[in-house]
Amino acid sequence: MIPRLARRALSFGTRRKLTQYETTADRILAQESDCRRLSSGGLLDRVAELRRRVQAGSAIDGIKQEAFALAREAAWRALSEHPVPVQIIGALALHDGHLAEMKTGEGKTLTAALVCALNALTGRGVHVATPNDYLAERDAAWMRPFYDLLGLSTGVITQEMDDDSRREAYRCDITYGIASEFGFDYLRDNLKFSAAETVQRGHAFALVDEADATLIDEASMPLALFGPLGDHSGFYHAIDAEVASLQPSHYEIDHRRRVALTEAGYSEIELRLQQQRLLKASTTLHDIASISLLHHVMQSLRAHVMLARDRDYVVENGSVTIVDRLTGRPMPGRRYDEGLHQALEAKEGCAIGEETRTLASITFQTYFQRYAKLSGMTGTAKADTEEYRDIYGLDVISIPTHRPMIRVDETVLHSTAAGKFQAILRELEDAAARGQPVLIGVPSIERSEALAAMLEANGWRQQNAPAQNPGSSRTFSVLNAKHHAREAQIIAEAGAPGAVTIATAMAGRGTDIRLGGEHADALTRARVIAAGGLLVIGTTHHDHGRMDEQLRGRAGRQGDPGRSVIHASLQDEFLRTAAINAPPTLLTEQAATIAPSVATLLIEAAQKRHEMRSFDRRLGLLRFDTIIQRQRDNVFDLRQSIRDGSDTLMLVKRLRHETVDDLINRFATPTAPWDIAGLDHAIRSVLTLAIDIRPPSSDPKADAKVLTQLITAAADRWIDGKIASMGETMFIDILRRLMMALIDHLWSEQSERLDHLKRRIGDRGLPPHKVVAEFQLEAFALFERMIVDFRRDVTAYSMRVGILPS
């Protein structure tokens, strides 16, 4: 009852906001005639005046109606597009920091430009995060004339740019770029040695396009910067050779898709490793000394058993590139960590990249929480409303469509996979006879190529392939990670009469499929409409229902006719991995298809289970990452204060005195006999000083205090002498760079320890409610140790500055 009442209350709140936005949109539309009379110079002057008012302290909400009215006029003059009421409503929702759910073809790009123009008037910069380079460059180029007319500058961040180009792009009023590049630039900025070297200028407002891809699907995938550890290619090849020869009886896969060695597997691999002298004859993989070796064995096993070529990764030009499982899109520059990528390279016979250590990392979940204001857009958001609200503080607002949706959606559940593919073939033949364009959605590259082979076996021909039957006009295109370079071209023609396009979930997201083709005349468009518009065929259901909706949403844009039908079967993987068992009666019946009512129950149950698993996994990772983020913030804040601060000498002095306190507390405590030899050795090794240490009297506490003062005074005199001989400016510059380098090194080691701790905590079999608390407790102890190491190392190095090695 309570959840239902809560949903009803939220629904009422959403309706009330939409009503308010509709009223505001009407007021903005009412200013059209006034804006139309302005000259180009007059339009620019009005916008400049609004900018001055906002930057002088006026509330941005006080000028938003006028700003939107001016932006609407600029869109008409620059783009020949007049934002319609639903686009203004969407822009108002985005401005208020919501996630706007707008269906495919409703003009999200222009909607985003309206709110970007408004928020750019603050002068603090607007970031538009897209899923790929193509959309970032396309949208920036498309909207640039609009922004120019308003006196706003536009920049684009791409993977190939150097720091100078990035810095220039971030100085612009609106900056477009891949979501991951914004995160990487944040990490890189926190490793720079001067503020002048940084490229970003703050995190005021971010608008995330295709928000479900970034904030949900890739939310917990870490963005990481790596540093080299050396070449260990021979080691990886040796491990790969032994693991590749294991038999299925040597390992097992559990219901959570995790692979583990069986006892027979352990015995076999230990014997092989001992023969290769990688493992001592007297030890086993279970010994503590073998932890690292066991880790690499398991990574190699995972590479061979769990990761499949053309599904999880592709091999291009002799290198392994990760593929996003949900979108089928390659992710160049991303590498699996902890030796897994090297294991894949060994498996595929590619050149093995140098092993690396994580220098800094962050997830989208924590990065986008850094923005003072965050909003997003996507065509499918309602299913993840709870996650958007709980993790990002974003309320989902469903924006009405400009024209009524008339697309017909269907689902057919077949008894067998063979029956499913026969039905798909019939659908294609019928569509070809009518000249109806078809988009076929498949879940992976592997499936797209299998379907392409099946079509070829049935008389179809892939475009640009030699024709085996020259008289056949039945052709199709394939859009997946292997053909992403031609993505825009393939999608541009996907709506042409009789076109058949096989696409992974990437399906040209962000690009509309226009009926008749991109440059079709009225007659061609009418022909396709008469054939029924775009037909979307799904070859299986996705684990997440919104992925089905995204596929269906390719058809029926802007009130166009269209139809979507998803053909699935009881043998499909998404049902099996969800552990949804069909009723026994269905398995014994001979019916070719399952009754719609039963099919709906099975599909919804499977998708609900998959969605809950994914959400729980992301939420669990977020709880860990929230703890790590606190440490990351403290480290980055400390590093920035060192980089930009003016009290370097005071900081070093404080760290030096705290280090002396640490030594006294360790070797000269009032409650235990003093370890004079240990203290003398520590003072010499850390402080490079020789101090006359006398045994304590009857009052060791007072003696320890006096000794502390003696040591700190000697250390202070030593540093003062360095400053006098080297000059304060040079000494401070050396110390500043030294401390930043130490922070970077120690944080890299700490990040690695925290990653290992996460795995160890997960293996302890603790009750779920104790896992995070246990992690937090031990993570804090590790952090305290890192801070002690930092002040000791800073002290030791600062005491040695200027000393030539003997």
Secondary structure, DSSP 8 states (H G I E B T S, - for coil): -HHHHHHHHHHHHHHHHHHHHHHHHHHHHTTHHHHHT--HHHHHHHHHHHHHHHHTT--GGGTHHHHHHHHHHHHHHHHS----HHHHHHHHHHHTT-EEE--TTS-HHHHHHHHHHHHHTTSS-EEEEESSHHHHHHHHHHHHHHHHHTT--EEEE-TT--HHHHHHHHHSSEEEEEHHHHHHHHHHHTT-SSGGG------SEEEETTHIIIIIITTTS-EEEEEEEE--HHHHHHHHHHHHT--GGGEEE-TTS-EEE-HHHHHHHHHHHHHTTSS-TT--TTSGGGHHHHHHHHHHHHHHHT--BTTTEEEETTEEEEB-TTT--B-TT---TTTHHHHHHHHTT-----EEEEEEEE-HHHHGGGSSEEEEEES--GGGHHHIIIII---EEE---SS----EEEEEEESSHHHHHHHHHHHHHHHHHHT--EEEE-SSHHHHHHHHHHHHHTT-EETTS--SSTT---EEEEESGGGGGGHHHHHHTTTSTT-EEEE-TTTTTTS---TT-TT--HHHHHHHHHTTSEEEEESS--SSHHHHHHHHTTSSGGG--EEEEEEEETT-HHHHHTT----HHHHH---SB--HHHHHHHHHHHHHHHHHHHHHHHHHHHHHHHHHHHHHHHHHHHHHHHHH-S-HHHHHHHHHHHHHHHHHHHH--TTS---HHHHHHHIIIII----------S-HHHHHHHHHHHHHHHHHHHHHHHHHHH-HHHHHHHHHHHHHHHHHHHHHHHHHHHHHHHHHHHHTT--HHHHHHHHHHHHHHHHHHHHHHHHHHHHHHHHHTT----
